[in-house]
Amino acid sequence: MKNCLLRLLSWRLRIELEKQIEKSVRSARLILPGSTRATLLLRKVS
């Protein structure tokens, strides 16, 4: 039972993290004037 709960928790956390990353990537794209700079940043991150 404990393992199941832990798995569920980690799964939820991962989804939340992905959402946060997506948001920050979008805001970074908006802030950066050049799309080339944004793509370079994305390549570094991934």
PyMOL Python script that loads the backbone (N, CA, C, O; Angstrom):
from pymol import cmd

cmd.read_pdbstr("""\
ATOM      1  N   MET A   1       0.835  -1.206   0.000  1.00  0.00           N
ATOM      2  CA  MET A   1       0.000   0.000   0.000  1.00  0.00           C
ATOM      3  C   MET A   1       0.873   1.261   0.000  1.00  0.00           C
ATOM      4  O   MET A   1       0.613   2.216  -0.733  1.00  0.00           O
ATOM      5  N   LYS A   2       1.905   1.240   0.831  1.00  0.00           N
ATOM      6  CA  LYS A   2       2.789   2.402   0.922  1.00  0.00           C
ATOM      7  C   LYS A   2       3.473   2.663  -0.418  1.00  0.00           C
ATOM      8  O   LYS A   2       3.568   3.806  -0.864  1.00  0.00           O
ATOM      9  N   ASN A   3       3.942   1.600  -1.048  1.00  0.00           N
ATOM     10  CA  ASN A   3       4.615   1.741  -2.345  1.00  0.00           C
ATOM     11  C   ASN A   3       3.694   2.376  -3.372  1.00  0.00           C
ATOM     12  O   ASN A   3       4.103   3.233  -4.154  1.00  0.00           O
ATOM     13  N   CYS A   4       2.450   1.939  -3.353  1.00  0.00           N
ATOM     14  CA  CYS A   4       1.466   2.459  -4.307  1.00  0.00           C
ATOM     15  C   CYS A   4       1.284   3.960  -4.111  1.00  0.00           C
ATOM     16  O   CYS A   4       1.254   4.722  -5.077  1.00  0.00           O
ATOM     17  N   LEU A   5       1.164   4.376  -2.851  1.00  0.00           N
ATOM     18  CA  LEU A   5       0.986   5.800  -2.543  1.00  0.00           C
ATOM     19  C   LEU A   5       2.199   6.603  -2.968  1.00  0.00           C
ATOM     20  O   LEU A   5       2.072   7.692  -3.527  1.00  0.00           O
ATOM     21  N   LEU A   6       3.376   6.059  -2.700  1.00  0.00           N
ATOM     22  CA  LEU A   6       4.610   6.752  -3.073  1.00  0.00           C
ATOM     23  C   LEU A   6       4.690   6.932  -4.576  1.00  0.00           C
ATOM     24  O   LEU A   6       5.070   7.994  -5.071  1.00  0.00           O
ATOM     25  N   ARG A   7       4.330   5.890  -5.288  1.00  0.00           N
ATOM     26  CA  ARG A   7       4.368   5.947  -6.748  1.00  0.00           C
ATOM     27  C   ARG A   7       3.414   7.028  -7.249  1.00  0.00           C
ATOM     28  O   ARG A   7       3.753   7.806  -8.140  1.00  0.00           O
ATOM     29  N   LEU A   8       2.219   7.064  -6.665  1.00  0.00           N
ATOM     30  CA  LEU A   8       1.215   8.047  -7.050  1.00  0.00           C
ATOM     31  C   LEU A   8       1.730   9.456  -6.778  1.00  0.00           C
ATOM     32  O   LEU A   8       1.556  10.360  -7.596  1.00  0.00           O
ATOM     33  N   LEU A   9       2.367   9.636  -5.619  1.00  0.00           N
ATOM     34  CA  LEU A   9       2.907  10.944  -5.243  1.00  0.00           C
ATOM     35  C   LEU A   9       3.984  11.398  -6.210  1.00  0.00           C
ATOM     36  O   LEU A   9       3.964  12.533  -6.686  1.00  0.00           O
ATOM     37  N   SER A  10       4.917  10.514  -6.498  1.00  0.00           N
ATOM     38  CA  SER A  10       6.014  10.878  -7.397  1.00  0.00           C
ATOM     39  C   SER A  10       5.479  11.197  -8.792  1.00  0.00           C
ATOM     40  O   SER A  10       5.980  12.087  -9.479  1.00  0.00           O
ATOM     41  N   TRP A  11       4.452  10.451  -9.192  1.00  0.00           N
ATOM     42  CA  TRP A  11       3.832  10.686 -10.496  1.00  0.00           C
ATOM     43  C   TRP A  11       3.224  12.079 -10.540  1.00  0.00           C
ATOM     44  O   TRP A  11       3.400  12.813 -11.512  1.00  0.00           O
ATOM     45  N   ARG A  12       2.494  12.443  -9.462  1.00  0.00           N
ATOM     46  CA  ARG A  12       1.870  13.763  -9.372  1.00  0.00           C
ATOM     47  C   ARG A  12       2.937  14.858  -9.400  1.00  0.00           C
ATOM     48  O   ARG A  12       2.792  15.865 -10.092  1.00  0.00           O
ATOM     49  N   LEU A  13       3.995  14.647  -8.646  1.00  0.00           N
ATOM     50  CA  LEU A  13       5.078  15.629  -8.581  1.00  0.00           C
ATOM     51  C   LEU A  13       5.706  15.835  -9.944  1.00  0.00           C
ATOM     52  O   LEU A  13       6.003  16.961 -10.343  1.00  0.00           O
ATOM     53  N   ARG A  14       5.905  14.738 -10.652  1.00  0.00           N
ATOM     54  CA  ARG A  14       6.518  14.825 -11.980  1.00  0.00           C
ATOM     55  C   ARG A  14       5.645  15.667 -12.904  1.00  0.00           C
ATOM     56  O   ARG A  14       6.151  16.509 -13.646  1.00  0.00           O
ATOM     57  N   ILE A  15       4.333  15.441 -12.858  1.00  0.00           N
ATOM     58  CA  ILE A  15       3.408  16.198 -13.701  1.00  0.00           C
ATOM     59  C   ILE A  15       3.475  17.679 -13.344  1.00  0.00           C
ATOM     60  O   ILE A  15       3.505  18.533 -14.229  1.00  0.00           O
ATOM     61  N   GLU A  16       3.497  17.984 -12.040  1.00  0.00           N
ATOM     62  CA  GLU A  16       3.573  19.376 -11.600  1.00  0.00           C
ATOM     63  C   GLU A  16       4.860  20.019 -12.085  1.00  0.00           C
ATOM     64  O   GLU A  16       4.859  21.160 -12.548  1.00  0.00           O
ATOM     65  N   LEU A  17       5.958  19.279 -11.975  1.00  0.00           N
ATOM     66  CA  LEU A  17       7.254  19.792 -12.426  1.00  0.00           C
ATOM     67  C   LEU A  17       7.232  20.093 -13.914  1.00  0.00           C
ATOM     68  O   LEU A  17       7.713  21.136 -14.356  1.00  0.00           O
ATOM     69  N   GLU A  18       6.670  19.171 -14.681  1.00  0.00           N
ATOM     70  CA  GLU A  18       6.597  19.368 -16.130  1.00  0.00           C
ATOM     71  C   GLU A  18       5.784  20.611 -16.472  1.00  0.00           C
ATOM     72  O   GLU A  18       6.130  21.362 -17.383  1.00  0.00           O
ATOM     73  N   LYS A  19       4.693  20.818 -15.727  1.00  0.00           N
ATOM     74  CA  LYS A  19       3.864  22.008 -15.956  1.00  0.00           C
ATOM     75  C   LYS A  19       4.668  23.267 -15.669  1.00  0.00           C
ATOM     76  O   LYS A  19       4.626  24.228 -16.438  1.00  0.00           O
ATOM     77  N   GLN A  20       5.401  23.259 -14.560  1.00  0.00           N
ATOM     78  CA  GLN A  20       6.214  24.418 -14.184  1.00  0.00           C
ATOM     79  C   GLN A  20       7.270  24.709 -15.239  1.00  0.00           C
ATOM     80  O   GLN A  20       7.487  25.862 -15.612  1.00  0.00           O
ATOM     81  N   ILE A  21       7.927  23.654 -15.717  1.00  0.00           N
ATOM     82  CA  ILE A  21       8.969  23.819 -16.739  1.00  0.00           C
ATOM     83  C   ILE A  21       8.362  24.415 -18.003  1.00  0.00           C
ATOM     84  O   ILE A  21       8.931  25.317 -18.617  1.00  0.00           O
ATOM     85  N   GLU A  22       7.197  23.894 -18.380  1.00  0.00           N
ATOM     86  CA  GLU A  22       6.521  24.398 -19.581  1.00  0.00           C
ATOM     87  C   GLU A  22       6.223  25.889 -19.440  1.00  0.00           C
ATOM     88  O   GLU A  22       6.433  26.666 -20.372  1.00  0.00           O
ATOM     89  N   LYS A  23       5.727  26.279 -18.258  1.00  0.00           N
ATOM     90  CA  LYS A  23       5.408  27.687 -18.005  1.00  0.00           C
ATOM     91  C   LYS A  23       6.651  28.551 -18.114  1.00  0.00           C
ATOM     92  O   LYS A  23       6.637  29.589 -18.775  1.00  0.00           O
ATOM     93  N   SER A  24       7.729  28.120 -17.462  1.00  0.00           N
ATOM     94  CA  SER A  24       8.960  28.916 -17.474  1.00  0.00           C
ATOM     95  C   SER A  24       9.538  29.013 -18.882  1.00  0.00           C
ATOM     96  O   SER A  24      10.086  30.047 -19.264  1.00  0.00           O
ATOM     97  N   VAL A  25       9.414  27.937 -19.647  1.00  0.00           N
ATOM     98  CA  VAL A  25       9.916  27.956 -21.025  1.00  0.00           C
ATOM     99  C   VAL A  25       9.126  28.961 -21.846  1.00  0.00           C
ATOM    100  O   VAL A  25       9.694  29.718 -22.633  1.00  0.00           O
ATOM    101  N   ARG A  26       7.814  28.964 -21.658  1.00  0.00           N
ATOM    102  CA  ARG A  26       6.962  29.903 -22.393  1.00  0.00           C
ATOM    103  C   ARG A  26       7.301  31.339 -22.031  1.00  0.00           C
ATOM    104  O   ARG A  26       7.424  32.190 -22.912  1.00  0.00           O
ATOM    105  N   SER A  27       7.455  31.615 -20.736  1.00  0.00           N
ATOM    106  CA  SER A  27       7.775  32.978 -20.303  1.00  0.00           C
ATOM    107  C   SER A  27       9.159  33.380 -20.800  1.00  0.00           C
ATOM    108  O   SER A  27       9.379  34.536 -21.162  1.00  0.00           O
ATOM    109  N   ALA A  28      10.085  32.436 -20.820  1.00  0.00           N
ATOM    110  CA  ALA A  28      11.437  32.722 -21.314  1.00  0.00           C
ATOM    111  C   ALA A  28      11.372  33.094 -22.789  1.00  0.00           C
ATOM    112  O   ALA A  28      12.066  34.005 -23.241  1.00  0.00           O
ATOM    113  N   ARG A  29      10.539  32.386 -23.527  1.00  0.00           N
ATOM    114  CA  ARG A  29      10.383  32.677 -24.957  1.00  0.00           C
ATOM    115  C   ARG A  29       9.839  34.085 -25.153  1.00  0.00           C
ATOM    116  O   ARG A  29      10.258  34.805 -26.059  1.00  0.00           O
ATOM    117  N   LEU A  30       8.894  34.471 -24.284  1.00  0.00           N
ATOM    118  CA  LEU A  30       8.297  35.802 -24.400  1.00  0.00           C
ATOM    119  C   LEU A  30       9.307  36.879 -24.029  1.00  0.00           C
ATOM    120  O   LEU A  30       9.373  37.926 -24.673  1.00  0.00           O
ATOM    121  N   ILE A  31      10.098  36.618 -22.984  1.00  0.00           N
ATOM    122  CA  ILE A  31      11.068  37.604 -22.511  1.00  0.00           C
ATOM    123  C   ILE A  31      12.200  37.792 -23.515  1.00  0.00           C
ATOM    124  O   ILE A  31      12.571  38.921 -23.838  1.00  0.00           O
ATOM    125  N   LEU A  32      12.743  36.686 -24.004  1.00  0.00           N
ATOM    126  CA  LEU A  32      13.863  36.788 -24.941  1.00  0.00           C
ATOM    127  C   LEU A  32      13.398  37.327 -26.289  1.00  0.00           C
ATOM    128  O   LEU A  32      12.455  36.797 -26.877  1.00  0.00           O
ATOM    129  N   PRO A  33      14.058  38.385 -26.784  1.00  0.00           N
ATOM    130  CA  PRO A  33      13.660  38.973 -28.062  1.00  0.00           C
ATOM    131  C   PRO A  33      13.960  38.062 -29.252  1.00  0.00           C
ATOM    132  O   PRO A  33      13.157  37.960 -30.180  1.00  0.00           O
ATOM    133  N   GLY A  34      15.111  37.407 -29.222  1.00  0.00           N
ATOM    134  CA  GLY A  34      15.495  36.551 -30.343  1.00  0.00           C
ATOM    135  C   GLY A  34      15.078  35.113 -30.121  1.00  0.00           C
ATOM    136  O   GLY A  34      15.373  34.533 -29.076  1.00  0.00           O
ATOM    137  N   SER A  35      14.385  34.525 -31.106  1.00  0.00           N
ATOM    138  CA  SER A  35      13.963  33.132 -30.982  1.00  0.00           C
ATOM    139  C   SER A  35      15.177  32.210 -31.003  1.00  0.00           C
ATOM    140  O   SER A  35      15.129  31.101 -30.471  1.00  0.00           O
ATOM    141  N   THR A  36      16.264  32.671 -31.617  1.00  0.00           N
ATOM    142  CA  THR A  36      17.475  31.848 -31.683  1.00  0.00           C
ATOM    143  C   THR A  36      18.039  31.644 -30.285  1.00  0.00           C
ATOM    144  O   THR A  36      18.501  30.555 -29.942  1.00  0.00           O
ATOM    145  N   ARG A  37      17.998  32.712 -29.474  1.00  0.00           N
ATOM    146  CA  ARG A  37      18.498  32.612 -28.114  1.00  0.00           C
ATOM    147  C   ARG A  37      17.651  31.634 -27.309  1.00  0.00           C
ATOM    148  O   ARG A  37      18.170  30.866 -26.499  1.00  0.00           O
ATOM    149  N   ALA A  38      16.348  31.672 -27.538  1.00  0.00           N
ATOM    150  CA  ALA A  38      15.432  30.785 -26.829  1.00  0.00           C
ATOM    151  C   ALA A  38      15.713  29.329 -27.181  1.00  0.00           C
ATOM    152  O   ALA A  38      15.731  28.462 -26.307  1.00  0.00           O
ATOM    153  N   THR A  39      15.932  29.068 -28.461  1.00  0.00           N
ATOM    154  CA  THR A  39      16.192  27.692 -28.888  1.00  0.00           C
ATOM    155  C   THR A  39      17.520  27.207 -28.327  1.00  0.00           C
ATOM    156  O   THR A  39      17.657  26.036 -27.971  1.00  0.00           O
ATOM    157  N   LEU A  40      18.497  28.100 -28.248  1.00  0.00           N
ATOM    158  CA  LEU A  40      19.793  27.733 -27.680  1.00  0.00           C
ATOM    159  C   LEU A  40      19.632  27.349 -26.218  1.00  0.00           C
ATOM    160  O   LEU A  40      20.212  26.367 -25.756  1.00  0.00           O
ATOM    161  N   LEU A  41      18.839  28.133 -25.493  1.00  0.00           N
ATOM    162  CA  LEU A  41      18.583  27.847 -24.085  1.00  0.00           C
ATOM    163  C   LEU A  41      17.888  26.502 -23.934  1.00  0.00           C
ATOM    164  O   LEU A  41      18.238  25.704 -23.065  1.00  0.00           O
ATOM    165  N   LEU A  42      16.901  26.260 -24.789  1.00  0.00           N
ATOM    166  CA  LEU A  42      16.158  25.009 -24.732  1.00  0.00           C
ATOM    167  C   LEU A  42      17.078  23.823 -25.002  1.00  0.00           C
ATOM    168  O   LEU A  42      16.948  22.774 -24.371  1.00  0.00           O
ATOM    169  N   ARG A  43      17.997  23.993 -25.931  1.00  0.00           N
ATOM    170  CA  ARG A  43      18.921  22.902 -26.250  1.00  0.00           C
ATOM    171  C   ARG A  43      19.823  22.608 -25.068  1.00  0.00           C
ATOM    172  O   ARG A  43      20.137  21.452 -24.788  1.00  0.00           O
ATOM    173  N   LYS A  44      20.242  23.667 -24.371  1.00  0.00           N
ATOM    174  CA  LYS A  44      21.093  23.488 -23.191  1.00  0.00           C
ATOM    175  C   LYS A  44      20.352  22.716 -22.112  1.00  0.00           C
ATOM    176  O   LYS A  44      20.906  21.811 -21.487  1.00  0.00           O
ATOM    177  N   VAL A  45      19.086  23.085 -21.898  1.00  0.00           N
ATOM    178  CA  VAL A  45      18.282  22.460 -20.846  1.00  0.00           C
ATOM    179  C   VAL A  45      18.016  20.989 -21.144  1.00  0.00           C
ATOM    180  O   VAL A  45      18.202  20.135 -20.277  1.00  0.00           O
ATOM    181  N   SER A  46      17.587  20.695 -22.354  1.00  0.00           N
ATOM    182  CA  SER A  46      17.215  19.316 -22.692  1.00  0.00           C
ATOM    183  C   SER A  46      18.415  18.407 -22.893  1.00  0.00           C
ATOM    184  O   SER A  46      18.250  17.221 -23.181  1.00  0.00           O
TER     185      SER A  46
END
""", "prot")
cmd.dss("prot")
cmd.show_as("cartoon", "prot")
cmd.util.cbc("prot")
cmd.orient("prot")
